[in-house]
Amino acid sequence: MISLDRASLRYGPILGLSPTSFELPEGGGITGLLGPNGAGKSSLIQLLAGLLPPSGGEVRVFGQAPFRNPAVLARLGLVPEGDRMPAGLRADRWLRMMGQLSGLPAADLPAAQARVLATVGMADRAHLPFARMSKGMRQRIRLAQALLHGPDLLILDEPFNGLDPEARLVLMDLLRTLADGGVRVLVSSHILGEIAQLTDRILLLVRGRLLAEGSVPEIRQLLDRHPVELRLVGEPLALARWAVEQPELAVLRVEEEGVVISVRSPREILPRLQAAVAAGTIPVRSLDPLDLNLDAVFQYLTKDHA
């Protein structure tokens, strides 16, 4: 569905996106575009959405260059960052206008509008002007507009900014439902927790460079210079005696209810640990990986490329 081959974007002398290559397959699913502010997420989105041509390399969406390409744009929905809806305009009238601008036939517009309003849960409030809507309600109307023409690819740029926790959960559920229905969703964020809850597959950008791509465990396995931290809960001394005999051990910390070990090559030590527990050699009540999460991976990657 999406293919980049050393695609880059410059704003005059400023490099917004370094040469970047990756692919996303056809079909539904959610991919998180993660990175701090200024990482190049919006630059990448502008390339994918056909708003700007690449300064170098090649961008393909549905097999074609998206810039000024109606065949691509007709299959793509975009929810850009920022909320600039006209305060006095009713949401349903705004949707009708945007549907007309997107090229929907007049005969199909009422059914399409009713469908997307039901999808985002705004059918009974679309008559309200934007001035009377909460941030979450306006965000759902913006999503409805992006879905009017039934896109195969939906791109959202920082969609959770300014939303309260309940509105964020509602939006996440909507995106999961769309992905389950066959829509490919690409959502950008600088907030780790949002991406971690929404998808386990990420594209991680820092300073205009794509540092990593894949699931959190896949990326964590690439960080060989950072030992994996595991907390073993059980009899501390017995666990410590077992741990110091393991060649993969890097650091051992004894706690009141067990030990924390930092190990290299977890794929080798974990089967050995499992066998020891099954044989009753060591008393382990629980195993908790401390840094196999998005926050730790992000910190490791950004530290390595500082």
C-alpha positions in Angstrom: 0.0 0.0 0.0 2.8 2.4 0.9 6.4 2.2 -0.4 9.2 4.8 0.2 12.6 4.4 -1.5 15.1 6.9 0.0 12.4 9.6 0.0 13.5 12.9 1.5 11.9 16.3 2.0 13.7 19.7 2.2 12.3 23.1 3.2 14.8 25.2 1.5 18.1 24.6 3.3 16.3 22.7 6.1 16.1 18.9 5.9 12.7 17.9 7.2 13.1 14.2 6.4 16.3 12.3 5.7 16.3 9.7 2.9 13.8 7.1 4.2 12.8 3.7 3.0 10.0 1.4 4.3 6.9 -0.5 3.1 3.4 -1.0 4.5 1.3 -3.9 3.2 -2.2 -3.9 1.7 -5.1 -4.6 4.0 -6.3 -3.3 7.4 -4.2 -2.6 10.4 -2.8 0.2 12.5 0.8 1.5 12.3 2.0 4.1 14.8 4.3 6.9 13.6 6.2 7.8 16.7 8.7 10.5 17.5 9.2 13.7 19.5 8.0 17.1 18.2 10.2 18.1 15.2 11.1 14.4 14.4 9.8 14.6 10.9 6.4 13.0 11.4 4.4 15.7 9.7 6.9 15.9 6.8 6.4 12.2 6.2 2.6 12.6 6.3 2.7 15.5 3.8 4.6 13.2 1.4 2.2 10.3 1.8 -0.9 12.5 1.6 0.3 14.1 -1.7 0.6 17.6 -0.2 4.2 17.9 -1.2 6.5 16.1 -3.7 9.6 14.4 -2.3 12.9 16.4 -2.7 14.6 13.2 -3.5 13.8 9.5 -3.8 10.5 8.0 -4.5 7.1 7.8 -2.7 4.4 5.3 -3.8 0.9 5.0 -2.4 -1.3 2.3 -4.0 1.6 1.9 -6.5 1.5 5.5 -7.7 3.1 8.8 -6.8 0.6 10.6 -4.6 1.5 14.2 -5.3 -1.4 15.9 -7.2 -2.7 12.4 -8.2 -6.5 12.2 -8.0 -6.4 8.4 -8.3 -4.4 8.2 -5.1 -6.2 10.9 -3.2 -9.6 9.4 -3.9 -8.6 6.4 -1.8 -6.9 8.3 1.0 -8.4 10.0 4.1 -6.5 12.6 6.0 -7.1 14.1 9.5 -4.4 16.8 9.7 -3.0 18.3 12.9 -4.9 21.3 14.2 -8.6 22.2 14.5 -9.6 25.2 12.4 -13.3 24.5 11.7 -15.5 27.6 11.2 -17.1 28.2 14.6 -20.6 29.3 13.3 -21.1 26.5 10.8 -23.1 23.4 11.6 -21.2 20.2 11.4 -23.6 18.4 9.0 -23.5 21.3 6.6 -19.7 21.4 6.7 -19.7 17.6 6.0 -22.0 18.1 3.1 -19.7 20.8 1.7 -16.6 18.7 2.1 -18.3 15.7 0.5 -19.1 17.8 -2.5 -15.5 19.1 -2.7 -14.2 15.5 -2.5 -16.3 14.6 -5.6 -19.0 12.5 -4.1 -22.1 12.4 -6.3 -25.0 14.4 -4.9 -27.2 11.3 -4.9 -24.7 9.4 -2.7 -23.9 12.2 -0.3 -26.8 11.8 2.2 -26.2 8.0 2.7 -22.4 8.6 3.0 -23.0 11.3 5.6 -25.3 9.2 7.6 -22.9 6.3 7.5 -19.9 8.2 8.8 -21.8 10.1 11.4 -23.1 6.7 12.8 -19.5 5.3 12.6 -18.1 8.1 14.8 -21.1 8.3 17.1 -22.3 11.8 16.1 -25.5 11.2 14.3 -27.6 12.9 17.0 -25.3 15.9 17.4 -24.3 16.8 13.8 -26.8 19.7 13.7 -24.7 21.6 16.3 -22.4 24.4 15.2 -18.7 23.8 15.9 -18.7 26.5 18.5 -21.0 24.4 20.7 -18.9 21.2 20.3 -16.2 19.9 22.6 -12.7 19.1 21.3 -13.5 15.4 21.2 -16.8 16.0 19.3 -15.0 18.2 16.7 -12.3 15.5 16.4 -14.9 12.9 15.6 -16.5 15.1 13.0 -13.0 15.6 11.4 -12.7 11.8 11.3 -16.1 11.5 9.7 -15.1 13.9 7.0 -12.0 11.9 6.2 -14.1 8.7 6.0 -16.9 10.2 3.7 -15.5 8.7 0.5 -14.7 5.3 2.0 -10.8 5.5 1.9 -8.6 2.4 2.0 -5.8 4.4 3.8 -6.5 6.8 6.7 -3.8 9.1 8.0 -4.1 11.0 11.3 -1.5 13.6 12.4 -1.5 13.9 16.3 -5.2 13.2 16.6 -5.1 12.9 20.4 -3.8 16.4 21.1 -6.1 18.2 23.5 -8.5 15.3 24.1 -9.5 14.2 27.6 -8.9 10.6 28.6 -12.5 9.4 27.7 -12.4 11.0 24.3 -9.0 9.4 23.6 -10.4 6.0 24.4 -13.4 6.6 22.2 -11.1 7.6 19.3 -8.9 4.5 19.8 -11.9 2.2 19.7 -13.0 3.8 16.5 -9.6 3.4 14.8 -9.5 -0.3 15.9 -12.9 -0.9 14.4 -11.9 0.8 11.1 -8.7 -1.3 11.0 -10.7 -4.5 11.7 -12.9 -3.5 8.7 -10.0 -3.5 6.3 -8.8 0.2 6.5 -5.0 0.7 6.8 -4.6 3.4 9.6 -1.4 5.4 10.0 -1.5 7.5 13.2 1.3 9.8 14.4 1.9 10.8 18.0 4.7 12.0 20.3 3.0 10.4 23.3 4.3 6.9 23.9 1.3 5.6 25.9 -1.1 6.3 23.1 0.8 4.4 20.5 1.5 1.5 22.9 -2.2 1.1 23.5 -3.2 1.4 19.9 -0.7 -0.7 18.0 2.4 -2.8 18.6 3.9 -1.9 15.2 5.7 1.4 14.9 7.8 3.6 12.7 10.1 5.5 15.0 11.4 8.9 13.8 14.0 11.1 15.5 15.5 14.3 14.0 14.2 13.5 10.6 15.5 9.9 10.5 13.7 6.6 10.6 15.5 4.9 13.4 13.5 1.7 13.7 10.5 -0.2 12.3 8.6 -3.2 13.6 6.9 -4.4 16.8 8.3 -3.3 20.2 9.8 -6.8 20.9 11.4 -6.9 17.4 13.1 -3.5 17.9 14.1 -4.3 21.4 16.0 -7.4 20.2 18.1 -5.2 17.9 19.4 -3.2 20.9 22.1 -5.7 21.8 24.2 -3.2 23.7 21.4 -2.7 26.3 20.9 -5.9 28.4 17.3 -6.8 29.0 16.0 -6.3 32.6 13.9 -9.0 34.2 12.4 -9.1 37.7 12.1 -12.5 39.3 9.9 -12.8 42.3 10.7 -15.6 44.7 13.3 -16.6 47.3 16.0 -14.0 46.8 19.1 -15.9 47.8 18.2 -19.0 45.7 17.5 -16.8 42.7 20.7 -14.9 43.1 22.7 -18.1 43.3 21.2 -19.4 40.1 21.6 -16.0 38.3 25.3 -15.6 39.0 26.0 -19.0 37.3 24.5 -17.8 34.0 26.9 -16.6 31.4 24.4 -14.0 30.0 24.2 -12.1 33.4 25.4 -8.5 33.2 23.9 -7.0 36.4 22.3 -8.5 39.5 20.3 -6.6 42.1 18.8 -8.4 45.1 15.4 -7.1 46.4 13.2 -8.0 49.3 10.9 -10.2 47.3 13.3 -11.5 44.6 16.0 -10.2 42.2 16.4 -8.0 39.2 18.8 -9.3 36.6 20.1 -7.6 33.4 20.9 -10.3 30.8 22.4 -10.4 27.4 20.8 -12.8 24.8 17.5 -13.3 26.6 16.6 -15.9 24.0 19.2 -18.2 25.4 18.7 -17.7 29.1 14.9 -17.7 29.2 14.5 -21.4 28.1 17.1 -22.3 30.7 15.1 -20.4 33.3 11.9 -22.1 32.3 13.5 -25.5 32.6 14.9 -24.7 36.0 11.5 -23.5 37.3 9.8 -26.6 35.9 12.3 -28.8 37.5 11.9 -27.1 40.9 15.5 -26.0 41.0 14.6 -22.3 41.7 11.4 -20.9 43.3 10.0 -18.3 40.9 6.5 -17.0 41.6 6.5 -14.5 38.7 8.6 -13.0 35.9 8.3 -9.4 34.9 10.2 -7.9 32.0 11.0 -4.3 33.0 12.1 -2.8 29.7 10.3 -4.7 27.0 8.0 -1.7 26.5 7.8 1.2 24.1 9.0 3.8 26.6 12.3 1.9 27.3 12.8 1.2 23.6 12.3 4.8 22.8 14.7 6.0 25.5 17.4 3.5 24.3 17.1 4.5 20.7 17.1 8.2 21.2 20.1 7.9 23.6 22.0 5.8 21.1 21.4 8.4 18.3 21.8 11.6 20.4 
